Amino acid sequence: MSESTSSKSAFSSAADVPSDAHALEVTDICHAELRRRPVPVPGQGQVLVRVDYSGVSVGTETFAAMRKIPASLDAWGPPPYVPGYQAVGRIAALGDDEPDSTLGVGDVVAVFTTSTHQRYLVASASSVYKLDSDNHLASASLFVMCSAGAHFLNRAGIQSGQSVMIVGQGLVGQLTAMLARLRGAYVIGTEISKEKIAISSTHCVDWIIDAAASLPSEQLAGRFPDGVDTVLHTANVSIKDSLRCVRSEGTFIWVGGNAVEGITFDIEEPHLKEIRWIFAHGVGDAKNVEHTLRMLSTGIIDIGPLITHKVNWNEAADVYNELFGRDRDRLNGIVIDWRDAE
């Protein structure tokens, strides 16, 4: 089945919607199963979306299922729950008697809400982004993580010709690196996972530093003795060495929802270098998300090589449970295909 299959006529009324449908459910700490759940009914200001693809946020979802996620990011609570927060699909029903004229049954949409790893979900109309086409939907299902990367770069004010180091090459780090290169920056990535180093060196960065070999600051000194213009810290690792990599009057970006409890560092070096410290979180405004979706759906940014696992819904639990095992580094971008999950 191709990504461009169902037409608007297939969603002409809510009568096409079953009473229950397949969903991925975290049933216990570090364990997921496939189950059938009742299909919810959209209320005032809501839409029912028939999901084609949902994208897995490996870091956030793993920590959530391990119950090690910061409270500020825990949108799911304890098990059982349906994980995920990003998906693409088609509107199957509207909850309003007089719906917003910009949305209609059959529209292709991207959704930023909780519990997206299921065939049907209800979302607020304000969390839905209408797409111009159904091209590259599998890639577009990871749009929230890509939008976050674009927002981080906006906060940093990245411009052509600047040098940027991105600490951590998980999927968010990789996406941020790709976007920074599109802006004309020279991009350096640091990572310890051999699998992610291989992906990033080929598709994301100009130079990859193996942080397992020696401190990135030591490896950086040969090419950038004064440091780089900007460091984006996207990983749960010590920030002490990351701060050493920033040039005088450069910029340090603390990214996303990294756990901050117990972090200590010497204030003297960043103080004397007059480093500008910026905190960045979330996806920015609607325009940022819409622009990111445009780049994904038109292929301006091709994240296909970053997706290591595009799995059918009936294999989703097996792959998802690998997030909690020793070999999880082989899982990079994960997309679940729900199109035949009836």
N, C-alpha and C positions, 0 to 999 in steps of 0.2 A: 504494500500500500504506500503510495507516495504521500509526501507531506501536504500536498494540495489535493484533497479528495472531496470532502463533503461540501455541498452547496447550501445556500441559504434555505432552499426549499425543504431540506432535510430537518430544519429546525422551525418549521412554520408554526408550531404550537407546543405548549407544555405537555400535550397528550403524548408526544414522542418520548417523554422522560419516564424511565422505569421507577418502581417504588424503592428499589435498593440497587446498589452497585458496588463494584470492587474498590477497595482502599488499602493503602499500606498503613499499618498501625503499629506504633511502638507499644507493645503490651507489657513490657517490664524493662528494667534498667538494662541497656545494651542488648535488647532483643526486639526484633520486628517480625510481624506476620502479615500475610494477606488476609483480609476479612471483607465480608459484605456489610455495608452500613446503609441505613435508610438515606435516601436522597432528600436533602433539606429543601424546604419551600422558601423562596425569597420573599422578604418582607418589604416594607416601605423603604425606598432608596437603595434596594439591593437587586442583584442579578444572579441568576443561576448559570454557571458556566460548565459546559461539557469540555473537560480537559483533554487536550491532545497530547501535550508533553508537559512534564514537570521537571524542573532542574533541582538537583541536590546541592545544597551548600554544605560541603563536607565538614568544614571546621565547626561551624555553628551547630549543625544538626548532630554531629558526634558528641559535642560537649553537652547538648541538651539531653540526649539519650543517656549519657553517663551521669546526669544530674550535677554537672560541674560548670554549668553556664552561669555567668553573672545574672543576678536577679533582674537587672535592667533590660536584659535581652531575652529573658525566658517568657516567650509568648505562648507556651504550650502547657506548662505545669507538669506535674508528675504523670507517669503512665496510668492508664492507657490514653494515647492521643494519636492523631494523624499528624505526622511531621511535614516539614516543607514550608516555604513562603513565596515561591515563584512558579508561575505556570503560564502556558498559553493554550488557548482553545477557542470555543465559539459560544456565544450567548444562546442558551437553551430556553430561558424564560426570563421575564421581567416581573419585578415585584410590585411595581406601581400601576395603578389604574390609568394614570396619565404620565407615562415614563418620559425621561429626558430624551428629547428628540435626537440627541447625538448618538444614542445607543439603540440598537434594535436587535431582535431575534435573528440569529445567524451571523452577526458581526464577529469578525476575527479579533480577539483581544488578548492582551497580556494582563496578568493579575498579580498584584503584590498584596498578599494576605497570608494568614496562617492556614496550616492544614491543607496544603496544595497537592499532596501525593495521593490523589484519588480521582476517580473518573468524573464525579460531579462535585462542585463546591459552590457555596454561596459567598458572595463578596459584596461589600459596599460599592456602589457605582463610582465613588470617588477613588477607589483603589484599582480601577479598571482603565486600561489604556487601549484605545481602538487602533488597530493596525491597518495600514493601507493595503496589505497583501498577506497571503499565507506562505510567502517564501521564507526559507531558512527558519522554520518554526522551532526545530529542535535546538538550534543555537540561541534563538530568542528566548527560550525558556530559562536561560541563565541571565536574563536581563538585569535583575536586581543587583547581582554581584558586579556586573559590568558597569551599571549606573553608579555604584559606589565608587569604583575606580575613577570614573570621570569626575565625580564630585570631589574626590581627594585631590586630583590634579587641579581642579578649579580653585580649591582652597589654597593650594600651594602656589598658584599663579605660574605654572610651568609654561615656558616659552621656548621657541625654536633656538637651538644652539646651547641650551643649558645642559649641565650634567646632572643626572638623577640616579641615585642609588635606591633600590627597593629591597628592603630587608625582608626576606621570606618570599618564596615563590610557590606558595599555594595558589589556588585558582584566582583569588582576588589579586594577589601579587602579580601573577602572570597577566591578567587582564589589564591591570593598571600599567604594567610595562608596555604592553602592546599599544595602549592608548597614548602613553607618553611618547613613544616613537612616532606615532602619527602626528604628534604636535611638533616634531622636529628635535626632540631631546636626544642626547646620547644616554642610553639607559644601561645601568649596571644592576644585576640581580645577585643576591646572596642566598644560599640555600645549603642544607646538609643532605637532603634526600637525593640519592643518585638518580632516581626515576624522574623527579621534578627538574633536576639539573639538566637532564637530557632533553626534556620537552622545552624548557625555557631557553636553552642555548640555541635551539633550532628555530623557535617560533616567536620568542618574546623579547629578548634582550640583545644588546650589542656585545656585552661581556658578562659572563657568569663567573662568580666567585664561589668556590667550594669552601663553605664556612667550616666544614669538618676538617679541612687540611690545616688551616691556621686562621688567626683572627683576620676578618675582612679588612680592618684598618691597616694591618701589616701588608696585605696583598695590594691594597689600594695605593699605598705610598709610592710604589714604583711608577705608576702612571699619573696619579693625581697627588703629588706631594703636599699640596695645600688643602686637599680635601675637595669634595664635590659641592655643587651649588645647593642641592636639596637631597635630604634623606627621608624616605617614607618608611616608617617602621610598621610593618604589617604582621609581624610574627610574635609569638609569646616567648621571646628570648630577651636576654639582657640588653638594656639600651645603652649601657656604658660604652661599648665599642662602637655602636651606631653613632653616638654623639661625637666620637673622635673623627669620624669620617666626614663631618660637615666642615666646610671652609669657614673662615672668619666672616661674620655677618651673613652666613648662609641660613638655610631654613631646615628645620626638623619638624616632620609631620607625624604626630601620634595618631594612628589610623584605627578606625573600627572599634570593636568591642574587646580588645585585648584585656585580659585580667590584669589589674593594677595592684592588687593586694601584695604587700611585702616588697615592692620594687624600691630599690635605693640606688642612688648614683651620686657622684661627686659634682657639686654645683659649680666648682671653680672653673673648670675648662669651658663649659658652655657660656658661663658668665663672662670670662675674659675674651672669648671669641665673639661675644655679642650675638649669639645665635637666636634667630627668631623661631619660637616654638609655637606650633599651631596644632590644635586638636581638630580632628575630622571624624565625623560619624554620619551614617545614614547615606541617602542617595541624592540629597540636594532637592531642588524644586522640580515641579512637573516638567518644565522645559528641558531640564537635564535628562530626565528619564525618557522623554519623547525623542530627544536627539539620539540618545544611545540606542533606542529601539530602531530608529531609522537606519543607523549604521549597521546594526545586526541584520535587519530584514533585507537590506539592499546589498549586503556583502562587503560594505566598505571596510568593516573589520571582520575577518574570517577567523572565528574561534573554533571551527570544526576540528583542527588538529589538537586542540586542548581537551576535547571530549574523548576520553579513553573508554568509556562505557556508555553505550546507548542500548538500553535493555528493554525488552518487552515487559509489560506490567506483571506477567506471571513469573518472571525471574527477579522481580524487584526486591523481594524479601531476602533472597539469598545474597544478592549483591550488597544490599543495605547492611546486612549483618557483618559483612567483611570490614565495615568501618570500625568495628570494635576488635579486630584481630591484628596480628603481627604484620600482615602484609598490606596494611591499608595505604601505604605510600604508593602502591601501584594504581590506586584509585585517584584520578585527577578530576576531570569533568565528568559528571554522571547525569544522564538524562533518561527519564522513564517515559516510555511510549504507552499511552493509555488508549489508543485509538480503537482497539477491538475489545476493550474491557467491558463487555455488556453482560 
